[in-house]
Amino acid sequence: MLAYIFPGQGSQIIGMGKDLFNTYPSARNIFETANKVLGFDLSEMCFNGPQDKLTSTENAQPAILATSIAAIEALKEEAKNNPKLNLSAAFVAGLSLGEYTALVAAEVLTFEQAVYLVRKRGQYMQQAAGNNPGKMLSIIGLSREVVSEICKDTSSEIANLNCPGQVVISGTVDNISKAMEMAKVKGAKHAILLDVSGAFHCSLMKEAEIKLSEEIHKVKFNTAKVPLVSNVTANSTTDPKDISSNLIKQVSSSTYWEDSIRFMINKGVDCFLEIGPGNVLRGLNRRISPEIKTVNLGNVEQIKTFMSSN
């Protein structure tokens, strides 16, 4: 049983999507549509940088979305030549930003709607980060329970529960500094500050959540053609009201990626297709359940290799 999973912010790399653009007309159309909706040349930024612009939250989010959807379109083109191959997904899910890609894949949103929303999402998150400065800290080697105690003692918040032994927390600069010291005292293998522009998935993003909710309420959400496993519930739904509500909450709430993957495994998923740039989710999946197969499909070579081996 297959599930499609989609990467979040941090997976961006200069050159992503360029070979898809040059090889598949449908992938080229995705980038050209993004350029038109956003009013600037997103494809040029994806293909050639510069790095600082591509990494900026307001650009990285639509860039990763566009590259991931271009990869899906490329996969569809290849599948036309192999009609016996069943690539139907039982579930879709995406890490943070990747949830928007999942919604396009499940036909809840059009690509045009999604790329507009993630551009706004990125802008609002960037603004909130400027108004409420903070940091994110990855703590390796401590249990959820111990990290929860650290958060309680330092007024920090759990941001991402990605995989066993890895918890990301968010908070103000001072609070995260205290949490880092406390994690080391409690025996963490590593406590690493993330190279991000703000404290995402915590209450410091509340103003971004409020602004984004106004944009989301303007958009029509369809019933999902494929069940979506939500970041904030680690449960599946096809209901458009639930989906839009969870998208709003996601901005300032914890994401439960490990629980989401375990939910799908328990439902019978034995192969995950990570569609989009990078291989972050594959690495997380290995730690969650080493025996489960995860295949990366983010460029022409990966897609052609996958199709020829099935």
N, C-alpha and C positions, 0 to 999 in steps of 0.2 A: 504494500500500500504506500502510495506516494503522498508527500506533503511539500508544498512550495514555501520556502522561507526567504526573507529579504533583508539585506543588511541595513544598518543604520549609519548615522554620522560617524566619521572616523575611517570609513572604508574608501574614501575618495583618493584617487591617485591621478596625476597628470597623464593624459593619454587614454583614459578609460573611455570606452565606447567608440573610439576612432575606427577600429577595424570593423565593428558592427555597422557603423555608418557607411563605410566604403563597400561593404559586402552585401547588405540586405536593404532593399528599397523600403521595407516597412520600418526598419530601425532608423533609417535616414529620416523618414517622415516624422518619427517621434521627436527627434532633435529639432527638426525644422518647426514642428508645432510648438515645442517648448520656447524656441526663440521668439515666435510670434506672440504667444500668450504673455511672456515675461517682458517683451519689448527690448531685449538685448541678446547678444550672441552667446547663449549658454554653451553651445557646442564648441565654440572656439575656446572657451575657458576650460571645458573638460579635456579637450585634446591638447592644448598648449599652455595652460596655466594663465598667469603666474600662480605659483603655489599659495601665496598669501591670500589671493583673491578666491581661489578655489576652496581653501580651507575655511574661509569666513562662513559662519553659520548660515547666513541668509542665501549664500550661493551653493554651499556644499549640499544642503538638503534637496533643492530641486535638481542639482547635478546628479546625485546618487539615484534619485527617483527616475530621472530620464534614462540613465544608463541601464538601470534594472529593467525598466519597461522595454527598452530597445532590445535587451537580451531575450525577454519573453517573446517579442515579435520575431526575432531571429529563430528562436526555437520553433515557433509555429510554422515559419517558412520551411525549415528543415523537415518538420513533421509531415508536411504535405507530400514529401517524397517517400515517406515510410508510413503509409496509412494503417498498417497492421499494428504499429506501435501505439500502445495506450499510455498517454501521458496525463490522464485525468488525475487531478489532485483530490484527495479526500479532505484536506484542510489547507488553509493558507495562514501564514503568520509573518510578522516582520518586527524586528527589534527597533522600538521607538519610531523614528522616522520611517523605517521599513514597513510599518503597519499601513501607511498610505499606499505604498506599492502593492501590498497585499489586497487592498480594497479595489485597486484598479484591476488586478488579476481576477478578482471575484465579481467584477462588474457592478460594484456598489457605487463607485465613482468613475467618471470618465477621466482619461489622462489629463485633459484640459483643466477639469475641476481640481484634480489632485495637485498638479504642478503649481497652480495658482495658490492653493491652500498652503502647501509646504513653503513656498516663497514667503507668504505672510507669516507662517509659523516661525520660520527662521529669523525674519525681521523682528518679530515681537520678542522672541527669546533673546536676541542680541540686545535689544533695548532694555529688557528686564535685567540682563546681566550687567549692563552699564549702570542701571539705577540701583541694583542690589548686588554689589560685588561678592563673589563667592568662588569656591573651589570644589573640585571633585577628587576623591581619594579612593584608589583601589586597594583593598585590604586582602592580602593573600594568606591563607593558612589558618584563619579563624572561623568558627562556626557562626551561623546567623545569630544565634542567641547571644554570643559574646559581643558581636558587632552591635547588636541592638542595645546592649548595656553601655557600650562606648558612646553610642548616639545619645542615649538618655543622659549620660553624664556630661556630654559636651554640647548638648542642644543641636546636634547634627541630625541628619535624616538619611535613611537608607534610600538610595536612588535606583540601583540595579542589582537584582539577584540573578546573576548571569549563569553560574555553574557552581558545582561543589567547591567550597574553599575559596571562592572569589566573590566578594561583596563590594560594591561601589557605593560610597556615601557622599552626600553633598551638604554644604553649609557655608556660613560666612568664613572669611579667610582666617580669623582668629579661632573659630570653633574647629575648623578642619586641622589647623596647626596643633591644637590640643588633642584632637582625635588621633592624629598621626603618632604623637608621643605615647599616648595611651595604648595604641595598637601594638607598638613595639614592646612596651612593658608587659603586655598580656601574651606575648609570644608570637606575634604575626611573623610569617616568613618574609613578607615584603609589605610595605605601605608606600604606594607610589602615587604622587600627584599626577593627575591626567592633564594632558596638554589640550585643554578646552577653554572656551572663552567665558564660561560661567558655571554656576551651580545648577545644573539641570535636574529635572525630576525631583524637585523639592519645593517648599513653600516660597522660596525666593523667586520662583517663576509664576507666582499667582497672577501678577498683572498681565503676563503673556497669555495665561490661560483665559482670563476674562476677555481680552481683545480677540483671541482666536475663536472663542465661543460665538462672538458676534458674526464672524465670517462663516463659521460652520453652519450657523442657523440660517444663512442665506442659501445654502446649497441643498439640493434634493439628493438624499441618500436612497439607493435602491436596496431591495432585499438581496442578500449575498447569494450568488449562484453556487458558491463553495463556502462551507462554514469557516468563519474567521476565528482564530484563537487570539483573544485580546491580551495585550500587555498587562492590563491592570486587574484582570480577573483570572488569567490562566485557564479560561474556559471558552467553549465555542458558542457562537451565536450567528444567526443569519439576519436578525432583526435590525432594521435600519436605525430605529430609535436607540437601541442599546449600543450599536456601533458608534454613532455620533456622540452619544453621551460619554462613552469610554475614551474616545479620541480627545475630548475636552479634558477629562480628568488626567489623562496620560501626561500632560505637560508638567504638572506639579506633583505627580504621584510616583510611587515606586513601580518599576517594571519587573515582571516575574518571568524572565525568559526560561530559566531552568524548569520551573513548574509548567510552563507552556509546552516545552519539549516533552516532558514526562507525561503530560496529559495526552499528547498525540501518540506517543509510544504505547501508552496504555489502551488507546483506541485501535491499535493495530498497525500504526505507521512503522515501516521498517526501512524506508529510504527517504531522505530529505534532499531536495534540490535547492541549493543555495544560489539564487539567481540574482546576479548583479556583481559589482566590483568587489574584489578582495575575498578573503576566506576566514574572516573573523568568526562567523557562526559555525563553520566546520570545526574550528578549534574548540569552541565552547561545547559543541555536541560531543566531541571526543571525551571531554571530561565528564559530561553528564551521563553518557552511555556509550562506552568504547565499541561495543559490538554493532551499533547502528551505523548504517552507511550514509554518508553525506557527500554529494557530488557538487562541485563548483561549476557554474555555468555563467561566466561573465565576459567571455571573449569568443572569437570565432573558433579558435583551435579547440577550446574546451567543449563548445557546442558540437562541433563536427566529430570529435573523438567520442563524445557521449552517444551521438546518434549512430555512429558506425559500430559501436559495441553493443547495441541493443536491437 
